[in-house]
Amino acid sequence: MRNAKIERKTKETQISLELNLDGNGKSSIDTPLKFLNHMLENFSKHSRFDLNVIARGDVEVDDHHLVEDVGICLGRALEKALGDKKGITRMGCAIVPMDDALATVALDLSGRAYAKINIPFSEFKEGKLGDLSKENIPHFFESFALNGKFNLHMKVEGKNDHHKVEACFKALAKALYDAVYPSGSEIPSTKGVV
């Protein structure tokens, strides 16, 4: 089984995260940010990864630290669960609609960290989605990609803010499912390492 458990404790947050890449999309998400919980449940369901998260943090100050640290932990768990990446497909992409919204994600589990996130927040009607600050949404994706050491390109269009963000989480989930899917027994690189 390709799984990992990550613990992170700072003066700002305490996080315990378990990830199983060969799961069934079951999740148990417990953070004080209800919108983040909802998005992580969607991510688990559509990636088919089992995901357990218990996270606490100084959200009375701001939600930034908790969102960032959950992204860091998820990235580290993905990298650890993949091991030497032997036999994975490596690259994945998805175009996911949600009513008016359309999200596009392309990624490469290359071992090289890069994130280009194009979510047009200037068009967002409010500063928050539920209890999650809009500027922390791309920061979550960046933290995930940089700590997971993969290339991530994401863009979204649409009118409904909730739909746009949820479509992004679902597209990321689908692209990652395809990228980690077993497709042989070789390292998927001409270099012999990923």
C-alpha positions as CSV (number, residue, x, y, z in Angstrom):
1,M,0.0,0.0,0.0
2,R,1.3,3.5,-0.9
3,N,0.5,5.5,2.2
4,A,2.0,8.0,4.5
5,K,1.5,9.8,7.8
6,I,2.7,13.3,8.5
7,E,2.7,15.1,11.8
8,R,3.5,18.9,11.9
9,K,3.5,21.0,15.1
10,T,4.5,24.6,15.2
11,K,3.6,27.5,17.5
12,E,0.7,28.3,15.1
13,T,-0.7,24.8,14.1
14,Q,-0.9,21.2,15.0
15,I,-1.6,18.8,12.2
16,S,-1.9,15.0,11.8
17,L,-2.5,13.8,8.2
18,E,-2.8,10.3,6.8
19,L,-2.9,9.6,3.0
20,N,-3.5,6.3,1.2
21,L,-3.1,6.5,-2.6
22,D,-4.6,3.1,-3.0
23,G,-7.8,3.8,-1.1
24,N,-11.5,4.2,-2.0
25,G,-12.0,7.9,-1.5
26,K,-12.9,7.7,2.2
27,S,-12.1,10.7,4.3
28,S,-12.2,12.0,7.8
29,I,-11.5,15.7,7.8
30,D,-11.5,17.7,11.1
31,T,-10.3,21.3,10.9
32,P,-11.9,24.5,12.2
33,L,-12.4,25.7,8.6
34,K,-15.6,24.2,7.3
35,F,-15.1,25.3,3.7
36,L,-11.6,23.7,3.7
37,N,-13.1,20.5,5.2
38,H,-15.6,20.4,2.3
39,M,-12.9,20.9,-0.3
40,L,-10.7,18.2,1.2
41,E,-13.6,15.8,1.3
42,N,-14.2,16.5,-2.4
43,F,-10.5,16.0,-3.1
44,S,-10.5,12.6,-1.4
45,K,-13.6,11.4,-3.1
46,H,-12.6,12.3,-6.6
47,S,-8.9,11.3,-6.3
48,R,-10.0,8.0,-4.6
49,F,-7.3,8.6,-2.1
50,D,-8.2,7.9,1.6
51,L,-7.5,11.0,3.6
52,N,-7.6,11.7,7.3
53,V,-6.8,15.1,8.7
54,I,-6.9,16.5,12.2
55,A,-5.8,20.1,12.3
56,R,-5.9,22.9,14.8
57,G,-4.4,26.4,14.5
58,D,-4.6,30.1,15.3
59,V,-7.6,30.7,13.0
60,E,-8.8,33.5,15.5
61,V,-5.8,35.4,14.1
62,D,-6.2,34.4,10.4
63,D,-6.8,31.2,8.5
64,H,-3.5,31.6,6.6
65,H,-1.3,29.4,8.8
66,L,-3.7,26.5,9.0
67,V,-4.4,26.4,5.3
68,E,-0.7,26.7,4.4
69,D,0.3,23.9,6.8
70,V,-2.4,21.5,5.7
71,G,-1.1,22.1,2.1
72,I,2.5,21.4,3.3
73,C,1.5,18.2,5.1
74,L,-0.5,17.0,2.1
75,G,2.4,17.6,-0.2
76,R,4.9,15.8,2.0
77,A,2.5,12.9,2.4
78,L,2.1,12.6,-1.3
79,E,5.8,12.6,-1.9
80,K,6.4,10.0,0.9
81,A,3.6,7.7,-0.3
82,L,4.9,7.7,-3.9
83,G,8.4,6.4,-2.8
84,D,10.7,6.0,-5.8
85,K,7.7,6.5,-8.2
86,K,8.4,3.2,-10.0
87,G,5.5,2.2,-12.2
88,I,3.4,5.4,-11.9
89,T,1.9,7.1,-14.9
90,R,3.6,10.3,-13.7
91,M,1.6,13.0,-15.6
92,G,-2.1,13.7,-15.4
93,C,-4.6,16.3,-16.6
94,A,-8.2,17.0,-16.1
95,I,-10.9,19.4,-17.3
96,V,-13.7,19.5,-14.8
97,P,-17.0,21.5,-15.1
98,M,-19.2,22.4,-12.2
99,D,-22.3,24.2,-13.6
100,D,-20.9,27.6,-14.8
101,A,-17.3,26.9,-13.8
102,L,-14.7,25.1,-15.8
103,A,-11.3,24.1,-14.2
104,T,-8.3,22.8,-16.0
105,V,-5.4,21.1,-14.3
106,A,-2.2,19.6,-15.7
107,L,0.5,18.2,-13.5
108,D,3.8,16.2,-13.6
109,L,5.1,14.3,-10.6
110,S,8.5,15.1,-11.8
111,G,10.3,15.8,-8.4
112,R,10.5,19.4,-9.5
113,A,8.4,21.9,-7.5
114,Y,6.5,24.5,-9.6
115,A,3.0,26.0,-9.3
116,K,1.2,28.3,-11.7
117,I,-2.3,29.0,-10.3
118,N,-4.7,31.2,-12.3
119,I,-7.8,31.7,-10.2
120,P,-9.2,35.2,-10.9
121,F,-9.9,36.5,-7.4
122,S,-10.4,40.0,-8.6
123,E,-13.8,38.8,-9.9
124,F,-14.8,37.2,-6.5
125,K,-17.8,38.8,-5.0
126,E,-16.6,38.4,-1.4
127,G,-13.3,38.2,0.5
128,K,-14.1,34.8,1.8
129,L,-15.8,31.6,0.7
130,G,-17.6,30.5,3.9
131,D,-14.8,30.8,6.5
132,L,-11.9,30.5,4.1
133,S,-10.1,33.6,2.8
134,K,-10.0,33.7,-1.0
135,E,-6.2,34.5,-1.2
136,N,-5.4,31.4,0.8
137,I,-7.0,29.1,-1.8
138,P,-4.2,29.5,-4.4
139,H,-1.7,29.4,-1.5
140,F,-3.0,26.0,-0.5
141,F,-2.4,24.7,-4.0
142,E,1.1,26.2,-4.2
143,S,2.0,24.8,-0.8
144,F,0.7,21.4,-1.8
145,A,2.7,21.4,-5.1
146,L,5.9,22.8,-3.7
147,N,6.0,20.3,-0.8
148,G,4.9,17.4,-3.0
149,K,7.6,18.3,-5.5
150,F,5.5,18.3,-8.6
151,N,4.6,20.7,-11.4
152,L,1.1,22.1,-11.2
153,H,-0.7,24.3,-13.7
154,M,-4.3,25.3,-12.8
155,K,-6.8,27.7,-14.2
156,V,-10.5,28.3,-13.8
157,E,-13.3,30.4,-15.3
158,G,-16.9,30.9,-14.3
159,K,-19.2,33.1,-12.4
160,N,-20.0,31.3,-9.1
161,D,-17.1,31.5,-6.7
162,H,-17.9,28.3,-4.8
163,H,-18.2,26.4,-8.1
164,K,-14.9,27.7,-9.4
165,V,-13.0,26.6,-6.3
166,E,-14.7,23.3,-6.0
167,A,-14.0,22.6,-9.7
168,C,-10.3,23.2,-9.0
169,F,-10.2,20.8,-6.2
170,K,-12.0,18.1,-8.2
171,A,-9.8,18.7,-11.3
172,L,-6.7,18.4,-9.1
173,A,-8.0,15.2,-7.6
174,K,-8.7,13.6,-11.0
175,A,-5.4,14.6,-12.5
176,L,-3.5,13.2,-9.5
177,Y,-5.5,10.0,-9.6
178,D,-4.4,9.6,-13.2
179,A,-0.8,10.5,-12.5
180,V,-0.3,8.1,-9.6
181,Y,-2.1,5.2,-11.4
182,P,0.1,2.1,-11.9
183,S,1.2,1.8,-15.5
184,G,4.1,-0.7,-15.4
185,S,7.2,-1.4,-13.4
186,E,9.7,1.1,-14.7
187,I,10.7,4.5,-13.5
188,P,8.8,6.9,-15.8
189,S,11.8,9.0,-16.9
190,T,14.5,8.7,-19.5
191,K,16.9,9.7,-16.6
192,G,16.1,6.6,-14.7
193,V,14.9,8.6,-11.7
194,V,12.1,11.0,-10.9
